[in-house]
Amino acid sequence: MHKPISEMAVYLQNLLPPEIPQTFEINPMFLTDVTEADIYEGVPAFKDFLHFLYSHLIAEGAPFDKPKRESHDAYIYSSYPFIIHLAMFLMNIGMHGRLSDDKDALVLDGLEALTIAKYMSYQKITDKRKNECLRFLSNCGLCFGGLDISGKKPELTSTGSHEPIVVTYPDNPAMLAGLKVMSAAQHCIGSKYNGENILRCDWRALAYKERGEVNPSDILPILKDLTHTLPVDVQSFILQLHTDYMNHGYKCIPYIGANTRFEYFCRSKELWRFNLKVNNGHVITIKAQNTAKYPEFVAQLPERLQADIARGYGCGKKMGITDSCDEGCRGYRVQLDDSFMEISAVVKAWLEQEVEIIKG
């Protein structure tokens, strides 16, 4: 089910880091055009810019809510192309723009450098959509010197295809350095384990050396950031469950992006997941495939969980239970909301039952 673009904007706003430290580790490859001081000031400023951009999407984004196709997991590239096109323009500005000597502008060589569909979005976009995006960014405070976006398509105000476009942000010029390094992080470090860095202002990515899995030392702090909107006791439960599993030597593989999940394994068997999506919110998914081996415990579970287990683990469509995908293959989902703590002890005990079976 497609959520309105305003709800996606709220969701992305909540993915922004609650806090960014005053100093943090930076890979030297991100220091070719800016200094550490520029980054320490610019990245928080870029986060503030994104927060304002998402607020503007919440208020004014409805006319641009045109998904390419229905997507059961609300995959951002197909369900919210306008957001991806905005990200494309931000990437172009950051990757192709040269910081001016006083670092209050990013200068691009011509229109193609600004509008080329190379980063984030690889599909051509219409002139109408280009202007929609540029006007939207203009309403968010970006200024495009040398560019006319008042007509049907963006045009240079002077002749010559490589005449400079000067992008400024008068509200806080330091943001431009933040945009530049976060664009570089998206381009150089972004992967299936750490996606949409630029939309999340993922400052931790600036320390990474290459594409790949998230640094193990970052997993718990990231999980804490991603659960900061949950009730305090629910957040504490998830963080403690994660810590307990790590202390027992189990494995956690995080996939962080617009759709996020943390997968937890005992030996080679997946036990549970922490999921975060715009459609479902915060969810713990229990990958229990051995319920038939502990029927007495199952009989003590709340009725709703017993009903889920009775339905069976697996694809509802293949089992003839539903007409479309019900995500049954992904396990038993439990919403992390205000009522979760009423069954939290049961969930923990259920996972322990699965561990005992797996370990034999």
Residue pairs with C-beta under 8 A, 6 or more apart in sequence:
1 72
1 279
2 67
2 70
2 71
2 74
2 79
3 11
3 74
3 79
3 278
3 279
4 62
4 65
5 57
5 61
5 62
5 64
5 65
5 80
5 82
5 83
6 57
6 58
6 59
6 61
6 62
6 65
7 278
8 57
8 74
8 76
8 79
8 80
8 83
8 278
9 54
9 55
9 57
9 58
9 61
9 83
10 54
10 58
11 278
12 50
12 54
12 83
12 199
12 200
12 258
13 50
13 51
13 54
13 55
13 58
14 229
15 199
15 200
15 226
15 258
15 260
16 47
16 50
16 51
16 200
16 201
17 47
17 200
17 201
17 202
17 203
17 225
18 225
18 228
20 43
20 44
20 47
20 201
20 203
22 40
23 36
23 40
24 40
24 203
24 204
24 206
24 207
25 206
25 207
26 36
26 39
26 206
26 207
27 206
27 207
27 208
27 209
29 184
29 188
30 39
30 181
30 184
30 185
30 206
31 39
33 98
33 99
33 180
34 42
34 99
34 103
34 177
34 180
34 181
38 103
38 174
38 177
39 177
39 178
39 181
39 206
41 174
41 177
41 178
42 174
42 175
42 176
42 177
42 178
42 179
42 180
42 181
43 178
43 181
43 182
43 201
43 203
43 206
44 178
45 172
45 174
45 175
45 178
46 175
46 178
46 179
46 182
46 201
47 178
47 201
47 203
48 172
48 175
49 140
49 141
49 169
49 172
49 175
49 178
49 179
50 199
50 201
52 140
52 141
53 86
53 137
53 140
56 136
56 139
56 140
57 83
60 136
60 139
61 82
64 82
64 132
64 136
65 80
65 82
66 81
66 82
67 78
67 79
67 80
67 81
68 78
68 79
68 81
69 78
70 79
71 78
71 79
72 279
72 324
72 325
72 327
73 259
73 277
73 279
74 80
74 259
74 277
74 278
74 279
75 258
75 259
76 83
76 84
76 196
76 258
76 259
77 84
77 121
81 121
82 129
82 132
82 133
83 199
84 120
84 121
85 121
85 125
85 129
85 133
86 133
86 136
86 137
87 119
87 120
87 121
87 196
87 198
87 199
88 117
88 118
88 119
88 120
88 121
88 125
88 133
89 114
89 115
89 133
89 134
89 137
90 137
90 179
90 183
90 198
91 118
91 119
91 120
91 183
91 186
91 187
91 198
92 108
92 113
92 114
92 115
92 116
92 118
92 119
93 106
93 108
93 114
93 142
93 167
93 179
93 183
94 106
94 179
94 180
94 181
94 182
94 183
94 184
94 198
95 119
95 183
95 184
95 187
96 108
96 109
96 113
96 114
97 106
97 107
97 108
97 113
97 167
97 176
97 180
98 106
98 107
98 108
99 105
99 106
99 107
99 176
99 177
99 180
100 106
100 107
100 166
103 173
103 174
103 176
103 177
104 168
104 173
104 176
105 145
105 166
105 167
105 168
105 173
105 176
106 166
106 167
106 168
106 176
106 179
106 180
107 164
107 165
107 166
107 167
108 114
108 164
108 165
108 167
109 162
109 164
110 156
110 160
110 161
110 162
110 163
110 164
110 165
111 147
111 154
111 155
111 156
111 161
111 165
112 161
113 165
114 144
114 147
114 154
114 165
115 130
115 154
117 123
117 124
117 125
119 183
119 186
119 187
120 186
120 198
125 133
127 152
127 153
127 154
128 152
128 153
130 153
130 154
131 149
131 151
131 152
131 153
131 154
134 144
134 147
134 149
134 154
135 149
138 144
138 149
141 169
141 170
141 171
142 167
142 168
142 169
143 167
143 168
143 169
143 170
144 165
144 166
144 167
145 165
145 166
145 167
145 168
146 156
146 157
146 158
146 163
146 164
146 165
146 166
147 154
147 155
147 156
147 157
147 165
148 154
148 155
148 156
148 157
156 163
156 165
167 176
168 176
169 175
169 176
178 201
181 206
182 197
182 198
182 201
182 202
182 206
183 198
185 197
185 198
185 202
185 205
185 206
185 208
186 196
186 197
186 198
186 205
188 211
189 197
189 205
189 208
189 210
189 211
190 196
190 197
190 205
190 211
191 211
191 212
192 255
192 257
193 212
193 213
193 214
193 253
193 254
193 255
193 256
194 202
194 205
194 208
194 211
194 214
194 256
194 257
195 255
195 256
195 257
195 258
196 257
196 258
197 205
199 258
200 256
200 257
202 256
204 214
204 215
204 218
204 221
204 222
207 215
208 215
213 253
213 254
214 222
214 254
214 256
219 242
219 252
219 254
219 262
220 239
220 242
220 243
220 246
222 254
222 256
223 238
223 239
223 242
223 254
223 262
223 274
224 235
224 239
226 256
226 260
226 276
227 234
227 235
227 238
227 239
227 282
227 336
228 235
229 282
230 238
230 282
230 336
231 337
231 338
231 340
231 341
233 341
234 282
234 336
234 337
234 338
234 340
234 341
234 344
237 340
237 341
237 344
238 274
238 284
238 336
241 348
242 252
242 262
242 264
242 274
245 252
245 264
245 271
246 252
250 264
250 265
250 266
250 271
251 264
251 265
252 262
252 263
252 264
252 265
253 262
253 263
253 265
254 260
254 261
254 262
254 263
255 261
255 262
255 263
258 278
259 276
259 277
259 278
260 275
260 276
260 277
261 273
261 274
261 275
261 276
262 273
262 274
263 270
263 273
264 270
264 271
264 272
264 273
264 274
265 271
266 354
266 355
266 358
266 359
267 358
267 359
269 287
269 358
270 287
271 286
271 287
271 351
271 354
271 355
271 358
272 284
272 285
272 286
272 287
272 331
272 351
273 284
273 285
273 287
273 330
273 331
274 282
274 283
274 284
274 285
275 282
275 283
275 284
275 285
275 333
276 282
276 283
277 283
280 333
280 335
281 335
281 336
281 337
282 335
282 336
282 337
283 333
283 334
283 335
283 336
284 333
284 334
284 336
284 347
285 330
285 331
285 332
285 333
285 334
286 331
286 332
286 333
286 334
286 347
286 350
286 351
286 354
287 330
287 331
287 354
288 309
288 313
288 331
288 332
288 350
288 351
288 353
288 354
289 313
289 354
290 353
290 354
290 357
290 358
291 298
291 309
291 313
293 357
294 353
294 357
297 349
297 350
297 353
298 306
298 309
299 306
300 346
301 309
301 346
301 350
302 343
302 346
305 332
305 334
305 343
305 346
305 350
308 332
309 332
311 321
311 328
312 319
312 321
312 328
313 328
313 331
313 332
314 328
314 329
315 325
315 326
315 328
315 329
316 322
316 325
316 326
316 328
317 323
317 324
317 325
317 326
319 328
321 328
322 328
327 333
334 340
334 343
334 347
